[in-house]
Amino acid sequence: MTGIEEGERLRRWRLLVGDDPATDPGSTVSLSADDRRIDGALAAVYDDQGPPEPGAKRSAGLGSSAPRVVGWLGDIRSYFPSTVVQVMQRDAVDRLRLHQLLLEPELLDAVEPDVNLVATLIGMSRLLPERSRATARTVVARVVRQIEDRIADRTTAAVQGALNRSARTQRPRRASDIDWPRTISANLKHWLPEQRTVVPERLVGYGRRQNMVQRSVVVAIDQSGSMAESVVYASIFGAVMASLRALRTSLVVFDTAVVDLTDQLHDPVEVLFGTQLGGGTDINAAVAYCQDLISTPADTIFVLISDLYEGGIAGELVRRMNAMKLAGVQVIALLALSDSGAPSYDREHAAALEAIGVPAFACTPDAFPDLLACAIQRGDVAAWAHRYRAESG
């Protein structure tokens, strides 16, 4: 190992564990001005004694000063990628109890917005002072737009792409309707060797089903604290689905009470601020409410998004879900709709739902459009879930 490599190794070790000579072989490493700011930014969250002033030893916390926190946010955004910034922000809120500082407009303007920050803000929405509400809504709207950009096109294609694969058309209306393998095959005589490409003079596409029956989708979202990320994603998916004429979408959120937010689906930010994270859980009451929304069971998809920790009548919950399934409703229990890995959930209740033929599994936002397409086309959702679990490990 060269001297340069050894010096870089000691520098990184010094930034990782701090400057305690008893545990840090790199404690004597001389840090540059930038390194000292990185060290201070890390110390602000991960040092038990709190963060230092730039260039000083770790001895002071972020305290209650919003400008001080804004300076810290500026440092971490300068020296770390956005994904790391989001983790550090979340850890700072959890470890240093900075919730009250998030009420300050200047701090909200400085943060790196992400799903977890949105969950924190909507959980605090009742505490937001008037001067912070507009800023908080702006932050939430930024994240909503980011997520919509990520999911809207795929969700729209999944819903409107109920394609009749046996029918063909030479006038596909959208690029997504083009059957590229058949189009290329039909245009091989138009191959241009000098450009190594085929000029498709005749397009071959999928024909769409005519007079497709409008499907109903009823989504019930558990707004207990552990479901925060799922609440954010499900609310935005609900708004996207509500914008599609092929679907009649209803969205309710629940804890021990049930709130119907269907009339707010035109504005996902409004939906999010209509939720109230935390509190108890009565899943059975929510399912009972959703049963009353269903007028055509055979054309309805019911999606329960919950970790299944029931505070109501557990046996009645399973009976209601079974009754909906027997009536012809496609019933799905999503244990989480998030990117956060394997969720915690009530395994006994999940097994009880699986036993009556209701698939219970977690799903990422990126996979949800494919799940929705399977349900809309009356596919075998349980088989889809089995394949998805096998592929995602």
C-alpha positions in Angstrom: 0.0 0.0 0.0 1.5 3.4 -1.0 1.8 6.3 1.3 -1.1 8.1 -0.5 -3.4 5.0 -0.2 -2.5 4.7 3.5 -3.2 8.4 4.1 -6.5 8.2 2.4 -7.5 5.1 4.4 -6.6 6.9 7.7 -8.5 10.0 6.5 -11.7 8.0 5.8 -11.3 6.1 9.1 -10.9 9.4 10.9 -14.1 10.8 9.4 -16.0 7.6 10.1 -15.2 7.2 13.8 -14.2 10.6 15.0 -11.1 11.7 16.9 -10.9 9.5 19.9 -7.2 8.3 20.1 -8.3 5.2 22.1 -10.3 3.8 19.2 -9.2 5.8 16.2 -5.8 5.0 14.6 -6.3 8.0 12.3 -7.0 10.5 15.1 -3.7 12.3 14.4 -4.6 12.7 10.7 -4.6 16.4 9.7 -7.9 17.3 8.2 -8.5 19.9 5.5 -11.0 22.7 6.0 -13.6 20.8 3.9 -12.8 17.6 5.9 -13.4 19.5 9.1 -16.8 20.6 7.8 -17.7 17.0 6.8 -16.5 15.9 10.2 -18.7 18.5 11.9 -21.8 17.5 9.8 -21.4 13.9 10.7 -20.8 14.7 14.4 -24.0 16.7 14.5 -26.0 13.6 14.2 -23.9 10.6 15.1 -21.7 11.9 17.9 -23.3 11.3 21.4 -22.0 14.6 22.6 -23.4 16.6 19.7 -21.8 18.5 16.9 -18.9 20.9 16.9 -18.6 24.3 15.5 -16.6 24.1 12.3 -13.0 23.1 13.2 -13.8 22.5 16.9 -14.1 19.3 18.8 -17.4 17.5 19.2 -19.0 19.3 22.1 -22.1 21.2 21.1 -25.4 20.0 19.7 -27.6 21.5 17.0 -29.5 23.1 19.9 -32.7 24.9 19.1 -31.4 27.4 16.6 -33.1 27.0 13.2 -30.3 29.1 11.4 -27.7 26.7 12.9 -29.6 23.7 11.5 -30.0 25.4 8.1 -26.2 25.8 8.1 -25.8 22.1 8.9 -28.2 21.2 6.1 -26.2 23.4 3.7 -23.0 21.5 4.7 -24.5 18.0 4.2 -26.0 19.0 0.8 -22.6 20.3 -0.3 -20.6 17.2 0.7 -23.0 14.2 0.3 -25.3 12.9 -2.4 -29.0 13.5 -2.0 -29.7 9.9 -1.0 -27.3 10.2 1.9 -28.7 13.7 2.8 -32.1 12.2 3.1 -30.8 9.5 5.5 -28.9 12.0 7.6 -32.0 14.3 7.8 -34.1 11.4 8.9 -31.6 10.3 11.5 -31.3 13.9 12.8 -35.0 14.1 13.3 -35.1 10.8 15.1 -31.9 11.2 17.2 -32.0 14.9 18.0 -35.8 15.4 18.1 -35.7 18.2 15.7 -39.5 18.1 15.0 -40.1 21.5 16.4 -37.5 23.0 14.2 -39.3 21.7 11.2 -42.0 24.2 12.0 -39.6 27.0 10.9 -40.1 28.2 7.3 -36.4 28.9 6.7 -35.6 25.3 7.7 -38.2 23.8 5.5 -36.8 25.8 2.6 -33.4 24.3 3.2 -34.2 20.6 3.6 -33.8 17.9 0.9 -37.5 16.8 0.4 -38.2 13.1 0.3 -41.0 10.7 1.3 -39.9 10.4 4.9 -39.9 14.2 5.3 -43.4 14.3 3.8 -44.5 11.7 6.3 -43.0 13.8 9.1 -44.7 17.0 7.9 -48.2 15.4 7.5 -47.8 13.8 11.0 -47.1 17.3 12.3 -49.7 19.1 10.2 -51.9 20.0 13.1 -49.0 21.7 14.8 -47.8 23.8 11.9 -48.0 27.6 12.6 -49.6 29.8 10.0 -46.2 31.1 8.8 -45.0 27.6 8.0 -48.1 26.0 6.4 -47.5 27.4 2.9 -43.8 26.4 3.0 -44.7 22.9 4.2 -47.3 22.5 1.4 -44.7 23.6 -1.1 -42.2 21.0 0.2 -44.9 18.3 0.0 -45.9 19.3 -3.5 -42.3 19.0 -4.7 -42.2 15.4 -3.5 -45.6 14.6 -4.9 -44.5 15.9 -8.3 -41.3 13.8 -8.1 -43.3 10.6 -7.3 -45.9 11.4 -10.0 -43.2 11.7 -12.5 -42.0 8.3 -11.4 -45.3 6.5 -11.4 -47.9 8.3 -13.4 -47.0 7.2 -17.0 -46.6 3.5 -16.0 -49.8 3.6 -14.0 -51.7 5.1 -16.9 -50.3 2.6 -19.3 -51.2 -0.3 -17.0 -54.8 0.9 -16.7 -55.4 2.0 -20.3 -53.2 -0.8 -21.7 -55.9 -3.5 -21.4 -54.8 -4.6 -24.9 -56.3 -7.2 -27.0 -53.2 -9.1 -27.8 -54.9 -11.2 -30.5 -56.0 -8.2 -32.5 -53.7 -6.2 -34.7 -53.9 -2.7 -36.2 -51.8 -0.9 -38.7 -52.6 2.4 -37.2 -51.5 2.3 -33.5 -52.5 5.5 -31.7 -49.7 5.5 -29.2 -46.0 4.4 -29.2 -46.8 2.0 -26.4 -49.3 0.3 -28.7 -46.7 -0.6 -31.3 -45.7 -4.3 -31.5 -42.0 -3.7 -32.3 -41.0 -7.3 -33.1 -43.8 -7.6 -35.7 -43.2 -4.1 -37.0 -39.5 -4.8 -37.6 -40.3 -8.1 -39.3 -42.8 -6.5 -41.6 -40.3 -3.8 -42.6 -37.1 -5.8 -43.1 -37.2 -5.0 -46.8 -36.6 -1.4 -45.9 -33.3 -2.1 -44.2 -30.7 0.6 -44.8 -27.2 -1.1 -44.5 -25.3 2.2 -44.5 -27.3 3.4 -41.5 -27.8 0.0 -39.9 -31.4 0.7 -39.4 -34.9 -0.3 -40.6 -37.3 2.4 -41.8 -40.7 1.3 -40.6 -43.1 2.3 -43.5 -45.8 0.1 -42.0 -46.5 -0.1 -38.3 -48.1 -3.1 -36.6 -49.7 -2.5 -33.3 -52.0 -3.9 -30.7 -55.7 -3.3 -31.0 -57.4 -2.0 -27.9 -60.5 -3.6 -26.5 -63.6 -1.7 -27.3 -66.3 -0.7 -24.8 -64.2 -1.8 -21.9 -66.3 -1.9 -18.7 -65.3 0.8 -16.3 -63.7 -0.8 -13.2 -64.1 0.4 -9.6 -61.1 0.6 -7.3 -61.6 1.1 -3.6 -58.4 1.8 -1.6 -58.4 1.7 2.2 -55.2 3.1 3.8 -54.1 2.3 7.4 -52.8 5.6 8.7 -51.1 4.2 11.8 -47.6 5.6 12.4 -45.8 2.6 11.0 -47.6 3.0 7.7 -46.3 6.5 7.0 -44.4 5.8 3.7 -47.3 3.7 2.4 -49.8 6.5 3.2 -47.7 8.9 1.0 -47.4 6.5 -2.0 -50.9 5.2 -1.8 -52.4 8.7 -1.7 -50.5 9.7 -4.8 -51.4 6.5 -6.6 -55.1 7.1 -5.7 -54.9 10.6 -7.2 -53.3 9.2 -10.4 -56.0 6.5 -10.7 -58.7 9.0 -10.1 -57.5 11.0 -13.1 -58.2 8.0 -15.4 -61.7 7.7 -16.9 -61.3 3.9 -17.1 -61.5 3.7 -13.3 -63.9 4.8 -10.6 -61.6 5.4 -7.6 -62.5 5.7 -4.0 -60.0 6.4 -1.3 -60.5 6.1 2.5 -58.0 6.4 5.3 -58.5 5.0 8.8 -57.3 4.6 12.3 -60.0 4.1 14.8 -62.2 6.3 12.6 -62.7 6.2 8.9 -62.3 9.3 6.6 -63.4 9.3 3.0 -61.0 11.5 0.9 -62.5 10.6 -2.5 -63.7 14.1 -3.2 -60.1 15.4 -2.7 -58.4 13.0 -5.1 -58.0 15.8 -7.7 -55.3 17.2 -5.4 -52.9 14.7 -3.9 -51.3 17.3 -1.6 -54.8 18.0 -0.1 -55.3 14.2 0.3 -52.0 14.0 2.2 -52.9 16.8 4.5 -56.2 15.2 5.1 -54.5 12.2 6.7 -53.5 12.0 10.3 -50.7 9.6 11.0 -50.7 7.8 14.4 -53.4 6.6 16.7 -55.1 3.2 17.0 -56.4 0.9 14.3 -59.8 -0.5 13.5 -59.4 -2.3 10.2 -62.7 -4.1 10.5 -64.6 -0.8 10.7 -62.8 0.5 7.6 -63.6 -2.6 5.6 -67.2 -2.4 6.7 -67.3 1.2 5.4 -65.7 0.1 2.1 -68.3 -2.7 1.6 -71.0 -0.1 1.5 -69.1 1.7 -1.4 -69.2 -1.4 -3.6 -72.2 -1.6 -6.0 -70.8 -3.9 -8.6 -68.7 -6.5 -6.9 -67.6 -8.3 -10.1 -66.1 -5.1 -11.5 -64.5 -3.9 -8.2 -60.9 -4.2 -6.9 -60.5 -3.6 -3.2 -57.0 -2.8 -2.0 -56.4 -2.8 1.8 -53.1 -1.3 2.6 -52.3 -2.2 6.2 -49.8 -4.0 8.4 -52.9 -5.9 9.8 -52.2 -5.1 13.4 -55.9 -5.0 14.3 -57.4 -3.1 17.2 -60.9 -4.0 16.2 -62.6 -7.4 15.8 -60.1 -9.6 14.1 -62.4 -12.5 13.4 -65.0 -10.2 11.9 -62.3 -8.6 9.7 -61.5 -11.9 8.1 -65.2 -12.8 7.6 -65.8 -9.4 5.9 -62.9 -9.9 3.6 -64.1 -13.4 2.7 -67.6 -12.1 2.1 -66.3 -9.5 -0.3 -64.2 -12.1 -2.2 -67.2 -14.5 -2.4 -69.3 -11.7 -3.8 -66.8 -11.4 -6.7 -64.6 -8.5 -5.5 -60.9 -8.8 -6.3 -59.5 -8.4 -2.8 -55.8 -7.6 -2.2 -54.1 -6.9 1.2 -50.9 -4.9 0.8 -48.8 -5.1 3.9 -46.8 -2.1 2.7 -46.5 0.1 -0.4 -43.0 1.4 0.1 -39.3 1.1 -0.8 -38.2 0.3 2.7 -37.8 -3.4 2.5 -39.6 -6.2 4.4 -42.3 -4.6 6.7 -43.4 -5.6 10.1 -46.9 -7.0 10.0 -49.3 -9.3 11.9 -48.3 -12.7 10.5 -51.3 -14.5 12.0 -53.8 -12.2 10.2 -51.9 -12.3 7.0 -52.0 -16.1 7.1 -55.7 -16.1 7.8 -56.3 -13.9 4.7 -54.1 -16.1 2.6 -56.1 -19.1 3.8 -59.3 -17.6 2.3 -57.6 -16.8 -1.0 -56.8 -13.1 -0.3 -53.1 -12.5 -1.2 -51.3 -10.6 1.5 -47.8 -9.2 0.6 -45.8 -6.1 0.5 -45.2 -4.3 -2.8 -42.9 -1.5 -4.0 -44.3 1.6 -5.8 -42.5 0.6 -9.0 -44.2 -2.8 -9.0 -47.7 -1.5 -8.1 -48.7 -0.6 -11.7 -48.1 -4.1 -12.9 -50.1 -5.4 -9.9 -52.9 -3.1 -10.9 -52.8 -4.2 -14.5 -53.1 -7.8 -13.4 -56.1 -7.0 -11.2 -57.8 -4.9 -13.9 -57.5 -7.7 -16.4 -58.9 -10.1 -13.8 -55.7 -12.0 -13.6 -54.5 -14.3 -10.9 -53.3 -11.8 -8.3 -52.1 -14.6 -5.9 -50.0 -16.1 -8.7 -48.6 -12.6 -9.5 -47.8 -12.0 -5.9 -46.0 -15.4 -5.7 -43.9 -14.6 -8.7 -43.2 -11.1 -7.4 -42.0 -12.4 -4.0 -39.8 -15.0 -5.7 -38.2 -12.4 -8.0 -37.7 -9.7 -5.3 -36.3 -12.3 -2.8 
